[in-house]
Amino acid sequence: MVILRPSLTRKATGWSLIVLGVLGVVLPFLQGFLFLALGVFVLRDQHIWAARRWGWVAGRWPQHVAKVEEMEASLGRRLAGARERLRRLVSRA
């Protein structure tokens, strides 16, 4: 079961990466597949079709998907810590 978590920022970022990926298929200096994969990764919680594609990618390259999802969780923890430090700093002032 896919749980969708709508976010305008994630949708805009994901679709921008998809567009860059499509351009990268045509233009030699952009890595099209990389941008397409990142776009699907960002959109996996936004659209059912992206979640299905991400499931296919996870089945094909499970060790890489695990690393990417681990990096996303780590980045989320770091940003939460930075946000908390900033909140404490601002509340002191």
Residue pairs with C-beta under 8 A, 6 or more apart in sequence:
2 48
2 51
3 45
4 45
4 46
4 47
4 48
5 45
5 46
6 46
7 45
7 46
10 42
10 43
10 45
10 46
11 43
11 46
13 42
14 39
14 40
14 42
14 43
14 46
14 50
15 39
15 43
16 39
17 35
17 36
17 38
17 39
17 42
18 35
18 36
18 39
18 40
18 43
20 30
20 35
20 39
21 30
21 32
21 33
21 34
21 35
21 36
21 37
21 38
21 39
22 32
22 36
23 30
23 32
24 30
24 31
24 32
24 33
24 34
24 35
24 36
25 32
25 33
25 36
26 32
37 57
40 50
40 53
40 54
40 57
41 54
41 68
43 50
44 50
44 51
44 53
44 54
45 51
54 65
57 65
58 65
